[in-house]
């Protein structure tokens, strides 16, 4: 797995937003129908939250480009994967697995699916210049997806709708299995070769990165608010339980005094 980038060369979300905004961002497109019918892409799963893991199990991610026959790319959390050429109609199929074996021993034995999501590149083009940058996606249960698919109820366009839902719920459903993902061109990697952007970007890079950066920032604002609400609810519950325990203890002490 790749090592973490040096903190000094990595732009924080706030500093990137401020720096890019002052440089006059405009709409830009990752693909060009004539000049760029496809791109060479990199993917990273930065974090996996709330997978259902058994004892001594660990989680990892896998990526596969649908209708392409070059296999599945398994990746550790934080490991950068060159997924190869993507076209406008490409769909990335991502799954999170639990496995008890180390990477050196391989992933094939005992792997168990924890969740999945389809990422249509066309959908990314419509809203985020074809990229995701540190975005949270909520995963669907593989059993649920297979069950619905078997009924024939999934019509045309379901992948785009499901992706929109995964992106919407990613920072909101804190108890569901979630992943934080980056998908970008090889040339949009940071100067250290990692999928972390810094402040020293060219005008072209600023234009291309602006929309995905804004989407990531919006998600993290929602995520922080959801975590604060969750923490407040837990503290309130703890206080209620503490008061109930104190009441019960006082009642026990009262009965003990009466019996003395």
C-alpha positions as CSV (number, residue, x, y, z in Angstrom):
1,X,0.0,0.0,0.0
2,X,1.1,3.5,-0.7
3,X,2.3,5.6,2.2
4,X,0.5,8.8,3.3
5,X,1.5,12.0,1.6
6,X,3.5,14.6,3.7
7,X,1.1,16.9,5.5
8,X,3.0,20.0,4.4
9,X,2.3,19.3,0.7
10,X,-1.4,18.6,1.1
11,X,-4.0,21.3,0.9
12,X,-6.7,21.3,3.5
13,X,-10.3,21.5,2.3
14,X,-10.7,25.1,3.5
15,X,-7.4,26.4,2.1
16,X,-8.1,24.7,-1.3
17,X,-11.6,26.3,-1.5
18,X,-10.2,29.7,-0.7
19,X,-7.3,29.5,-3.1
20,X,-9.3,28.1,-6.0
21,X,-12.2,30.6,-5.5
22,X,-9.8,33.6,-5.7
23,X,-8.6,32.4,-9.1
24,X,-11.9,32.6,-11.0
25,X,-13.1,29.1,-11.6
26,X,-15.1,28.3,-14.7
27,X,-16.8,25.2,-15.9
28,X,-14.5,22.6,-17.4
29,X,-14.9,19.1,-18.7
30,X,-12.7,16.1,-18.1
31,X,-13.6,14.5,-21.4
32,X,-13.8,16.0,-24.9
33,X,-15.8,14.2,-27.4
34,X,-13.3,14.7,-30.2
35,X,-9.9,15.0,-28.4
36,X,-10.5,12.9,-25.2
37,X,-12.8,10.0,-25.8
38,X,-11.3,8.2,-22.8
39,X,-9.0,8.8,-19.9
40,X,-6.6,6.8,-17.8
41,X,-8.0,6.9,-14.3
42,X,-6.8,6.4,-10.7
43,X,-9.0,5.3,-7.9
44,X,-8.5,5.4,-4.1
45,X,-10.6,4.1,-1.2
46,X,-9.5,6.5,1.5
47,X,-11.6,5.0,4.3
48,X,-14.3,2.4,5.0
49,X,-16.7,3.0,7.9
50,X,-19.2,0.7,9.6
51,X,-18.5,-2.6,7.7
52,X,-19.9,-5.6,9.5
53,X,-16.7,-7.4,10.6
54,X,-16.3,-10.7,12.5
55,X,-13.4,-11.5,14.8
56,X,-10.0,-11.1,13.2
57,X,-11.6,-9.8,9.9
58,X,-10.5,-6.7,8.0
59,X,-12.1,-4.7,5.2
60,X,-10.7,-4.0,1.8
61,X,-12.1,-2.6,-1.5
62,X,-12.4,-4.0,-5.0
63,X,-12.9,-2.1,-8.3
64,X,-14.1,-3.4,-11.6
65,X,-15.1,-1.6,-14.8
66,X,-18.3,-3.1,-16.1
67,X,-18.3,-4.7,-19.5
68,X,-14.5,-4.8,-19.5
69,X,-12.6,-8.0,-19.3
70,X,-9.4,-7.1,-17.5
71,X,-10.4,-8.4,-14.1
72,X,-11.0,-7.0,-10.6
73,X,-8.6,-4.6,-8.8
74,X,-8.4,-5.4,-5.1
75,X,-7.1,-2.6,-2.9
76,X,-6.1,-1.9,0.7
77,X,-7.6,1.3,2.3
78,X,-5.5,4.2,1.1
79,X,-3.9,2.2,-1.8
80,X,-3.9,4.0,-5.1
81,X,-5.0,1.8,-8.1
82,X,-4.5,2.5,-11.8
83,X,-7.8,1.3,-13.1
84,X,-7.0,2.0,-16.7
85,X,-8.9,3.6,-19.6
86,X,-12.4,4.9,-18.8
87,X,-14.9,6.0,-21.4
88,X,-18.0,8.2,-21.0
89,X,-20.3,5.2,-20.8
90,X,-18.1,3.3,-18.3
91,X,-19.4,2.2,-14.9
92,X,-17.1,1.4,-12.0
93,X,-18.4,-1.4,-9.8
94,X,-17.0,-1.0,-6.3
95,X,-17.4,-3.6,-3.5
96,X,-16.2,-3.7,0.1
97,X,-15.2,-7.1,1.4
98,X,-14.3,-8.6,4.7
99,X,-11.5,-11.0,4.8
100,X,-9.4,-12.7,7.5
101,X,-6.2,-13.0,5.6
102,X,-3.4,-10.6,5.0
103,X,-2.7,-9.1,1.6
104,X,0.4,-11.2,1.3
105,X,-1.8,-14.3,1.5
106,X,-4.3,-13.0,-1.1
107,X,-7.9,-12.0,-0.8
108,X,-9.6,-15.0,-2.5
109,X,-10.1,-17.3,0.5
110,X,-12.9,-16.5,2.9
111,X,-13.9,-13.1,1.4
112,X,-17.4,-11.9,2.3
113,X,-19.2,-8.9,0.6
114,X,-20.2,-6.1,2.9
115,X,-21.6,-3.6,0.5
116,X,-21.4,-2.3,-3.1
117,X,-22.0,0.7,-5.3
118,X,-22.0,1.4,-9.0
119,X,-20.3,4.7,-10.1
120,X,-21.4,5.8,-13.7
121,X,-18.8,8.0,-15.2
122,X,-21.4,9.8,-17.3
123,X,-23.1,10.9,-14.0
124,X,-19.8,12.3,-12.8
125,X,-19.4,14.2,-16.0
126,X,-22.8,15.8,-15.6
127,X,-22.1,17.2,-12.2
128,X,-18.5,17.0,-11.1
129,X,-16.3,17.1,-14.3
130,X,-16.0,13.3,-14.3
131,X,-14.2,13.2,-10.9
132,X,-14.8,12.4,-7.2
133,X,-12.5,13.9,-4.6
134,X,-12.7,12.5,-1.1
135,X,-16.4,11.9,-1.5
136,X,-18.5,9.6,0.8
137,X,-20.8,7.0,-0.7
138,X,-23.2,4.8,1.2
139,X,-23.1,1.2,0.1
140,X,-26.0,-1.1,-0.7
141,X,-26.3,-4.5,0.8
142,X,-25.2,-7.1,-1.8
143,X,-28.1,-9.4,-0.9
144,X,-30.6,-6.6,-1.3
145,X,-29.2,-5.6,-4.7
146,X,-29.2,-9.2,-5.9
147,X,-32.7,-9.7,-4.7
148,X,-34.1,-6.6,-6.4
149,X,-32.2,-7.5,-9.6
150,X,-33.7,-11.0,-9.7
151,X,-37.2,-9.5,-9.8
152,X,-36.5,-7.6,-13.0
153,X,-37.6,-4.3,-11.4
154,X,-34.4,-2.5,-12.2
155,X,-35.1,-0.4,-15.3
156,X,-32.9,1.7,-17.5
157,X,-31.0,4.4,-15.6
158,X,-31.2,2.7,-12.2
159,X,-27.4,2.9,-11.8
160,X,-27.5,6.7,-12.1
161,X,-30.4,6.9,-9.6
162,X,-28.7,4.6,-7.1
163,X,-25.4,6.5,-7.4
164,X,-27.2,9.8,-6.7
165,X,-28.8,8.2,-3.6
166,X,-25.4,6.8,-2.4
167,X,-23.8,10.2,-2.8
168,X,-26.7,11.9,-1.0
169,X,-26.7,9.4,1.9
170,X,-23.0,9.1,2.2
171,X,-22.5,11.9,4.8
172,X,-25.9,11.4,6.4
173,X,-26.3,7.7,7.3
174,X,-23.5,7.4,9.8
175,X,-24.4,3.8,10.9
176,X,-24.4,2.3,7.4
177,X,-21.4,1.0,5.5
178,X,-19.7,3.9,3.8
179,X,-16.6,4.6,1.8
180,X,-14.6,7.7,1.1
181,X,-13.4,7.6,-2.6
182,X,-11.4,9.6,-5.1
183,X,-11.6,9.0,-8.8
184,X,-9.4,11.2,-11.0
185,X,-7.1,11.3,-14.0
186,X,-3.5,10.3,-13.6
187,X,-2.5,13.9,-14.4
188,X,-4.7,15.2,-11.6
189,X,-2.7,13.5,-8.9
190,X,-0.9,15.8,-6.5
191,X,2.8,16.6,-7.0
192,X,3.8,13.7,-4.8
193,X,1.8,11.2,-6.9
194,X,-1.0,10.9,-4.4
195,X,-4.7,11.7,-4.9
196,X,-4.4,14.7,-2.6
197,X,-4.5,18.2,-4.2
198,X,-2.3,21.1,-3.1
199,X,-2.5,24.8,-3.5
200,X,0.0,25.1,-6.2
201,X,-2.3,24.2,-9.1
202,X,-2.3,25.5,-12.7
203,X,-5.3,27.4,-14.1
204,X,-6.4,24.4,-16.0
205,X,-6.2,22.2,-12.9
206,X,-8.2,24.7,-10.9
207,X,-11.0,24.8,-13.5
208,X,-11.2,21.0,-13.7
209,X,-11.0,20.5,-9.9
210,X,-13.4,23.2,-8.8
211,X,-16.7,21.3,-9.0
212,X,-15.5,18.0,-7.4
213,X,-13.8,20.1,-4.6
214,X,-17.0,22.0,-3.9
215,X,-19.0,18.7,-3.8
216,X,-16.5,17.2,-1.3
217,X,-16.6,20.3,0.8
218,X,-20.4,20.3,0.9
219,X,-20.4,16.7,1.9
220,X,-18.0,17.2,4.8
221,X,-20.0,20.1,6.1
222,X,-23.1,17.8,6.2
223,X,-21.0,15.0,7.7
224,X,-19.7,17.2,10.5
225,X,-23.2,18.4,11.3
226,X,-24.5,14.8,11.4
227,X,-21.7,13.7,13.7
228,X,-22.4,16.6,16.0
229,X,-26.1,15.6,16.1
230,X,-25.2,12.0,16.7
231,X,-22.8,12.9,19.5
232,X,-25.5,15.1,21.1
233,X,-28.0,12.3,21.0
234,X,-25.5,9.9,22.6
235,X,-24.7,12.4,25.4
236,X,-28.4,12.9,26.0
237,X,-29.0,9.2,26.2
238,X,-26.0,8.7,28.5
239,X,-27.3,11.5,30.8
240,X,-30.8,9.9,30.9
241,X,-29.3,6.5,31.7
242,X,-27.1,8.0,34.4
243,X,-30.1,9.6,36.0
244,X,-32.0,6.4,35.9
245,X,-29.2,4.4,37.5
246,X,-28.9,7.1,40.2
247,X,-32.6,6.8,40.8
248,X,-32.4,3.0,41.1
249,X,-29.4,3.2,43.4
250,X,-31.2,5.7,45.6
251,X,-34.2,3.4,45.8
252,X,-32.0,0.5,46.8
253,X,-30.4,2.5,49.5
254,X,-33.8,3.6,50.7
255,X,-35.0,0.0,51.0
256,X,-31.8,-1.0,52.7
257,X,-32.3,1.7,55.3
258,X,-35.9,0.7,55.8
259,X,-34.8,-2.9,56.5
260,X,-32.0,-2.0,58.9
